[in-house]
Structures are given as C-alpha cells and as structure tokens.
Amino acid sequence: MFRISKLLPISLALLVAAISTSTTILHTNAFSQSTFDSSFQTISRTSLSARPKSKWDLLEDEDDPSIESKIPVPNDMTYVTRNVKRCHENFLSLRNIGGKEICNDVYAKSPLVEEEVWYDGKVAKISDVSLEDCIARQWNIIETHATNLRPIELFPQRGKLEIWTAPGDSELDVAYNRPELKMTKMEHYEVTPQQLKSNLIGFQGEVYQEGEEGFRSWRKADGSPARPEINPGGETRPPTEEEMEQLRAEMDKKNISVEDIYKAQQESEQ
C-alpha cells in the first residue's frame, strides 16, 4: 500500500501533464503535418537501420519477370493480340516486297542449357535497319513467344533468354548442321519507338500444328554446329515454304525427328 500510495500522485501528475501537452499541441501550429512526416521518416530510418544488412537482403524473386531486365518494354511491343498481329502483318508486307534477303530466322536459348536452341520464327526489316536493332526493338515479343512455344524448356528463364539469328529460310541447312552456317547471338538493349518505327520491322512467330514437337538445333558458343554434318555434300539450296511444309509433313507422318536423323547418321559413320 505504501508504494501504491506514493506512486499514485506521480501517475496522476504525469497524466495531467500529458493531457496538458496534447491540448497545447492541438491548439498551436507548432506540430504541423510536415513535422509529423519528418519525425516518422526519422523513426523509420532508425528502425530499419537497427538490423545489420544481411546477404539475404540481396536475393531477388526469380518468379518476378520485371526484375530480370531493366530495359523498359514499349507499349507497342507488349505481348498482346494487337501487337502480335501487327508484327505478323508487317513481316508479311516486308517479305512480299523484299523477299527472303531482308529476313532472318530467329532461335531462342535458355542460358542454363548448353547448345540447345529452339526455332522461334522469322523477322523482317527494311534494308536501312540493322538486324541488331530489329531484334532489340521486338525483343519482348520474340522472347515471350518463345516461352509460350516451349513452356517447359524456356518459360522458367523468361527475361534471361538468349536470342540467336540465322539467314532467312535456312532451316534445312541448320537441320543438316552445315558447317558454313553460323548463328549470331543478339544483344538486348533499348531501342525506342522514336528511334525505330514499328512499321519498318516485323516478326512472324512459329506456330505448332497437330502435335508438332518443334524444331531445335545444337550450337556452340560461336554459333557453329555442335554436332557433325548430316548428309555432307547434299542439298544446300534453301527450301521454299512449300518444301519446308512437305518436309515437316513427311517427318511427322513417319514419326521422325531431327534428332533421329542425327543418331542414324552417327551410327552409319561408326
């Protein structure tokens, strides 16, 4: 009882002082909103810096594609129907005017898998535009299309995929591992709509039909074939669209893949 009786007057005095102080603050301009904000920020900074930084603070969420690339995606290159359709129509228009000479085949590769590249489609451009700018400008659509085509092999590495190019309509040479055909690795950098208009370039994405497995190749770091040439001295002329369709149809009908051809060639050389 002695302690309580002694402390009670002190507690009452503190309560009266607190009420008095609060009343004074409410009736003066001394405690403004800016003062509150400044004090809150000071407290926040003090609280956040109380714990030493850890290596775990530097980890990034690999499931968030926005952190993979610091290069902004222009609105006209987001992977939405209107943009994909426009790129496709631009490709057809440019192809009809300039032919395969202004076109290049496009392949995508996961940085975690050595040598394996997947056919993703074709790009076209006017002669005044470099291939590098053409790819960089359409990078998001090209890469996203590849992840949709190959959700198991490529989607987990979205935002980090490598893009490689080959001459237009060179699928047959790629399939036969012609040593003179080297793919070129592209660089990802910012090309704004002001620097390159979208109607000067185009992209035609690959489409799988009737259970197609997709076309892939194996390439070294310099873009050269990672496997021996198939049928040396054979057909070297780039195939027409009709020939490619016929080749795919025949291979599908016989359930033959490019890998099967390679294995058969290897066995015959032994």
C-alpha positions in Angstrom: 0.0 0.0 0.0 2.8 2.3 0.7 4.3 2.0 -2.7 0.9 2.5 -4.5 0.0 5.5 -2.4 3.4 7.0 -3.1 3.2 6.3 -6.9 -0.4 7.4 -7.4 0.2 11.1 -7.1 3.1 10.8 -9.5 1.0 8.9 -12.1 -1.8 11.5 -11.8 0.8 14.3 -12.3 2.1 12.6 -15.4 -1.4 12.1 -16.8 -2.3 15.7 -16.3 1.0 16.8 -17.9 0.3 14.6 -20.9 -3.2 16.0 -21.3 -1.9 19.5 -21.0 0.8 18.9 -23.6 -1.7 17.3 -26.0 -4.1 20.2 -25.7 -1.3 22.7 -26.3 -0.2 20.9 -29.5 -3.7 20.7 -30.8 -4.3 24.5 -30.4 -1.0 25.6 -31.9 0.7 25.3 -35.3 3.9 24.1 -33.8 3.1 20.4 -34.7 2.4 20.6 -38.4 1.9 17.7 -40.9 5.3 18.2 -42.3 6.8 17.9 -38.8 4.9 14.6 -38.3 6.1 13.3 -41.7 9.7 14.3 -40.9 9.6 12.7 -37.5 8.0 9.5 -38.9 10.7 9.2 -41.6 13.4 9.7 -39.0 11.9 6.9 -36.8 11.5 4.7 -39.8 15.1 5.1 -40.9 16.3 4.5 -37.4 14.2 1.3 -37.1 15.3 -0.1 -40.5 19.0 0.5 -39.9 18.8 -1.1 -36.5 19.4 -4.6 -38.0 22.7 -5.0 -39.9 22.3 -5.8 -43.6 22.4 -9.5 -44.5 23.3 -11.3 -47.7 19.7 -12.5 -47.8 18.6 -8.9 -48.4 20.2 -9.0 -51.8 18.1 -12.0 -53.0 15.8 -11.4 -55.9 12.5 -13.2 -56.6 13.1 -15.3 -59.7 9.4 -15.7 -60.3 9.0 -11.9 -61.0 9.9 -11.2 -64.6 10.0 -7.5 -64.0 13.3 -7.8 -62.1 15.1 -9.7 -64.9 15.5 -6.8 -67.2 16.0 -3.1 -66.6 15.1 -2.3 -70.2 11.6 -0.9 -70.5 9.1 -2.5 -72.8 7.4 -0.1 -75.2 3.6 -0.2 -75.3 3.7 -1.3 -78.9 5.9 -4.3 -78.0 3.9 -5.8 -75.2 2.8 -9.4 -75.9 -0.9 -8.7 -76.6 -3.1 -9.7 -79.6 -3.0 -6.3 -81.4 0.8 -6.1 -81.2 1.5 -9.7 -82.2 -0.9 -9.3 -85.1 0.7 -6.1 -86.2 4.2 -7.6 -86.1 2.9 -10.5 -88.2 1.3 -8.3 -90.8 4.4 -6.1 -91.0 6.5 -9.2 -91.6 4.3 -10.4 -94.5 4.3 -7.0 -96.1 8.0 -6.6 -95.9 8.6 -10.2 -97.0 6.4 -9.7 -100.1 8.4 -6.6 -101.1 12.0 -7.6 -100.2 11.9 -11.4 -100.3 13.9 -13.6 -98.0 17.0 -11.4 -98.4 15.6 -9.0 -95.8 14.5 -11.8 -93.5 16.3 -13.8 -90.8 15.4 -16.9 -88.8 15.2 -16.5 -85.0 16.1 -19.0 -82.3 15.8 -18.9 -78.5 18.0 -20.5 -76.0 17.9 -21.0 -72.2 21.2 -19.8 -70.6 21.1 -22.8 -68.3 21.1 -25.4 -71.1 24.3 -25.8 -73.2 24.0 -25.8 -77.0 20.2 -26.4 -77.4 18.4 -23.7 -79.4 14.7 -23.6 -80.4 13.3 -22.2 -83.6 11.1 -19.3 -82.7 10.1 -17.6 -86.0 11.3 -15.1 -88.5 12.0 -11.3 -88.6 12.0 -8.9 -91.5 13.2 -5.3 -91.8 13.9 -2.6 -94.3 17.4 -2.5 -95.6 18.3 0.7 -93.7 17.6 -1.0 -90.3 20.3 -3.2 -88.8 19.4 -6.8 -87.7 20.5 -6.0 -84.2 18.1 -3.0 -83.9 15.3 -5.1 -85.4 15.7 -7.8 -82.8 16.3 -5.4 -79.9 13.2 -3.4 -80.7 11.0 -6.5 -80.9 12.8 -8.4 -78.1 9.9 -8.7 -75.7 7.5 -10.2 -78.3 10.2 -12.5 -79.7 11.2 -13.8 -76.2 7.6 -14.1 -74.9 6.6 -16.0 -78.0 9.4 -18.5 -77.4 8.4 -19.0 -73.8 4.8 -19.7 -74.9 6.1 -22.2 -77.5 8.4 -24.0 -75.1 6.8 -23.6 -71.6 9.0 -26.3 -70.1 12.3 -25.6 -71.6 12.2 -21.8 -71.9 9.5 -20.2 -69.7 11.4 -20.7 -66.4 14.1 -18.4 -67.8 11.9 -15.7 -69.2 13.6 -12.4 -69.1 17.0 -14.1 -69.4 16.7 -16.0 -72.7 19.4 -15.7 -75.4 18.2 -14.8 -78.9 20.1 -16.1 -81.9 19.6 -15.5 -85.6 20.4 -17.3 -88.9 19.9 -16.4 -92.5 16.3 -16.3 -93.7 14.8 -19.7 -94.7 17.9 -21.6 -93.6 16.1 -24.3 -91.6 17.3 -27.1 -93.8 21.0 -26.0 -93.5 20.6 -25.7 -89.8 18.9 -29.2 -89.6 21.8 -30.7 -91.6 24.4 -28.9 -89.4 26.1 -27.3 -92.4 29.5 -26.1 -91.0 29.4 -22.9 -93.1 26.2 -21.7 -91.4 26.9 -20.0 -88.1 24.2 -18.4 -85.9 24.7 -15.0 -84.4 23.9 -14.1 -80.8 21.9 -10.9 -80.4 22.3 -8.3 -77.8 19.4 -6.9 -75.7 19.4 -3.1 -75.5 16.9 -0.3 -75.6 15.5 0.9 -79.0 12.7 3.3 -78.5 9.7 3.8 -80.8 11.1 7.2 -81.7 14.4 5.6 -82.9 12.7 2.9 -84.9 9.1 2.9 -86.1 7.3 -0.4 -85.7 6.1 -0.4 -89.4 9.7 -0.8 -90.5 10.2 -4.2 -88.9 8.1 -7.4 -88.4 8.1 -10.7 -86.6 6.3 -13.9 -87.7 6.2 -16.3 -84.8 6.4 -20.1 -85.2 3.1 -22.0 -84.7 2.9 -25.6 -83.8 0.2 -27.6 -85.5 -1.2 -31.1 -84.9 1.1 -32.0 -82.1 4.3 -30.8 -83.7 7.3 -31.2 -81.4 9.1 -28.1 -82.6 12.4 -27.6 -84.4 15.7 -27.3 -82.4 19.4 -27.4 -83.1 22.6 -27.7 -81.1 25.1 -24.9 -81.4 28.5 -24.0 -79.9 29.2 -20.7 -78.2 30.4 -19.2 -81.6 27.1 -20.3 -83.3 28.7 -23.2 -85.3 27.1 -26.6 -85.3 27.8 -28.6 -82.1 27.2 -31.9 -84.0 28.7 -33.4 -87.2 27.2 -32.5 -90.5 24.4 -34.7 -91.8 24.5 -35.8 -95.5 27.7 -33.9 -96.4 27.6 -32.5 -100.0 23.8 -33.0 -100.2 21.1 -30.4 -100.7 22.4 -26.9 -100.0 19.7 -24.7 -101.6 17.4 -23.0 -99.1 14.0 -24.7 -99.2 10.9 -22.9 -100.3 7.9 -22.6 -97.9 6.1 -25.4 -99.7 9.2 -27.7 -99.5 9.5 -27.0 -95.8 5.9 -27.8 -95.2 6.2 -31.0 -97.2 9.4 -31.9 -95.2 7.7 -31.4 -91.9 4.6 -33.3 -93.0 6.7 -36.3 -94.2 8.8 -36.3 -91.0 5.7 -36.2 -88.8 4.0 -38.9 -90.9 7.0 -41.2 -90.3 7.4 -40.0 -86.7 11.0 -38.9 -87.5 12.7 -36.0 -85.7 15.9 -34.2 -86.5 17.5 -36.0 -83.5 16.6 -39.3 -85.1 18.3 -38.3 -88.3 21.4 -37.3 -86.3 21.5 -40.6 -84.5 21.1 -42.6 -87.7 24.0 -40.6 -89.3 26.2 -41.2 -86.3 25.5 -44.9 -86.4 26.3 -45.1 -90.1 29.7 -43.4 -89.5 30.8 -45.9 -86.9 
